[in-house]
Amino acid sequence: MFESNENLKKYFEKFKDMDNAALFKSQILIDHATVVMEMFDTTVTELDDADKTHNKLKNLGLMHKKK
């Protein structure tokens, strides 16, 4: 993602100033990717409960809006 769109890093406070070589070896990025993948997993697993899934995604959106 950052190789093809370097300017997207500005939206990620924790690693916006890291070069790609360092970033791809970074625990910070690994931790963030893990959180993202866990959210995908939870969302897909809970698709049968639309209200629960909607609330989780809405809360995630609100969290990102604050940043």
C-alpha positions in Angstrom: 0.0 0.0 0.0 2.7 2.5 0.9 4.9 1.5 -2.0 2.3 2.5 -4.5 0.8 5.4 -2.4 3.6 6.9 -0.2 1.4 9.9 0.7 -1.0 7.6 2.7 1.6 7.3 5.5 0.6 10.8 6.6 -2.6 9.3 8.0 -0.7 7.0 10.3 0.8 9.0 13.2 2.9 6.1 14.5 4.8 5.5 11.3 4.3 8.5 9.0 7.9 9.5 9.2 9.4 6.0 8.7 10.9 5.0 5.3 9.4 1.9 3.7 12.4 -0.3 4.3 12.3 0.3 8.1 8.5 0.3 8.2 8.2 -3.2 6.7 10.5 -4.5 9.4 8.7 -2.5 12.2 6.8 -4.0 15.1 4.6 -1.0 14.9 3.3 -1.9 11.5 3.0 -5.6 12.4 0.9 -4.7 15.5 -1.3 -2.4 13.4 -1.7 -5.0 10.7 -2.7 -7.6 13.3 -5.4 -5.3 14.8 -6.7 -4.7 11.2 -6.8 -8.4 10.4 -8.5 -9.3 13.7 -11.2 -6.7 12.9 -11.7 -8.3 9.5 -11.9 -11.7 11.1 -14.4 -10.6 13.7 -16.5 -8.8 11.2 -16.7 -11.8 8.8 -17.3 -14.2 11.6 -20.2 -12.1 12.9 -21.9 -11.4 9.6 -24.9 -13.4 10.7 -25.5 -10.8 13.4 -26.0 -7.6 11.3 -26.6 -5.3 14.2 -23.5 -6.4 16.1 -21.4 -6.1 12.9 -22.9 -2.7 12.1 -22.2 -1.4 15.6 -18.6 -2.6 15.5 -17.9 -1.0 12.1 -19.7 2.2 13.1 -17.5 2.4 16.3 -14.4 1.8 14.3 -15.4 4.6 11.9 -16.0 7.0 14.8 -12.7 6.1 16.3 -10.9 6.9 12.9 -13.0 10.1 12.5 -11.5 11.4 15.8 -8.0 10.9 14.5 
